[in-house]
């Protein structure tokens, strides 16, 4: 996801430089007929209320706590889980694939 975000930022910056400073012909480079840099533009006219942020705060807390609980449970129950051959001898699984 970070890679996609980074690529989108680089593409937007490239278009902005191309539109502002490097004219293609006598007219400036126009990626969209509307003259905007991006196809969809979001503008906010109102501030967020506290009750609108509550679901996002709960999702963020759950997104941090659930993986932590799953990892700690796996560590606590690690002696009960069966060991696969690929965990003890990883080369025996990967060499035939090459």
C-alpha positions as CSV (number, residue, x, y, z in Angstrom):
1,X,0.0,0.0,0.0
2,X,2.9,2.4,0.8
3,X,4.4,1.7,-2.6
4,X,1.1,2.6,-4.4
5,X,0.9,5.8,-2.3
6,X,4.5,6.7,-3.1
7,X,3.9,6.1,-6.9
8,X,0.8,8.2,-6.8
9,X,2.6,11.1,-5.2
10,X,5.5,10.9,-7.7
11,X,3.0,10.8,-10.6
12,X,1.2,13.8,-9.3
13,X,4.4,15.8,-8.7
14,X,5.6,14.8,-12.2
15,X,2.3,16.1,-13.8
16,X,2.5,19.2,-11.7
17,X,6.0,20.0,-12.9
18,X,5.1,19.1,-16.5
19,X,2.0,21.3,-16.5
20,X,3.6,24.2,-14.8
21,X,7.1,24.5,-16.3
22,X,7.4,22.5,-19.4
23,X,5.0,23.5,-22.2
24,X,4.6,20.8,-24.8
25,X,3.7,23.1,-27.7
26,X,2.4,26.6,-27.8
27,X,-0.3,25.4,-25.4
28,X,0.6,24.0,-22.0
29,X,0.4,20.2,-21.3
30,X,-3.2,19.5,-20.2
31,X,-3.7,15.9,-18.9
32,X,-7.5,16.4,-18.5
33,X,-9.9,18.6,-20.5
34,X,-11.0,20.3,-17.3
35,X,-7.6,21.8,-16.7
36,X,-7.2,20.2,-13.3
37,X,-4.3,18.0,-12.3
38,X,-6.4,15.1,-11.0
39,X,-9.6,13.7,-12.2
40,X,-11.4,13.8,-8.8
41,X,-10.9,16.5,-6.3
42,X,-12.2,16.4,-2.7
43,X,-12.8,19.6,-0.7
44,X,-14.1,19.8,2.8
45,X,-16.4,22.6,3.8
46,X,-17.2,21.5,7.4
47,X,-15.0,20.4,10.3
48,X,-15.3,16.8,11.6
49,X,-17.4,16.3,14.7
50,X,-16.1,14.2,17.6
51,X,-18.8,11.5,17.1
52,X,-17.8,11.1,13.5
53,X,-14.2,10.2,14.5
54,X,-15.2,7.6,17.1
55,X,-15.7,4.7,14.6
56,X,-12.2,5.4,13.1
57,X,-10.6,5.5,16.5
58,X,-12.2,2.2,17.4
59,X,-11.1,0.7,14.0
60,X,-7.5,1.9,14.7
61,X,-7.5,0.5,18.2
62,X,-8.8,-2.9,17.0
63,X,-6.3,-2.9,14.1
64,X,-3.5,-2.6,16.6
65,X,-4.8,-4.8,19.4
66,X,-6.0,-7.8,17.4
67,X,-2.7,-8.6,15.6
68,X,-0.9,-8.1,18.9
69,X,-3.3,-10.6,20.6
70,X,-2.9,-13.1,17.8
71,X,0.9,-12.9,17.9
72,X,1.1,-13.3,21.7
73,X,-1.4,-16.2,21.6
74,X,0.7,-17.9,19.0
75,X,3.9,-17.4,21.1
76,X,2.1,-18.7,24.2
77,X,0.7,-21.8,22.4
78,X,3.8,-22.4,20.2
79,X,4.8,-25.6,22.0
80,X,1.4,-27.1,21.3
81,X,1.4,-26.4,17.6
82,X,2.9,-29.2,15.4
83,X,6.2,-28.3,13.7
84,X,6.2,-28.7,9.9
85,X,9.2,-30.1,8.1
86,X,9.7,-26.8,6.3
87,X,10.3,-25.1,9.7
88,X,13.0,-27.5,10.8
89,X,14.5,-28.2,7.3
90,X,13.7,-25.2,5.0
91,X,16.2,-26.3,2.3
92,X,14.4,-29.6,1.7
93,X,11.3,-27.6,0.7
94,X,13.0,-24.8,-1.3
95,X,15.7,-26.6,-3.3
96,X,13.3,-28.8,-5.4
97,X,11.4,-25.6,-6.4
98,X,14.6,-24.2,-8.0
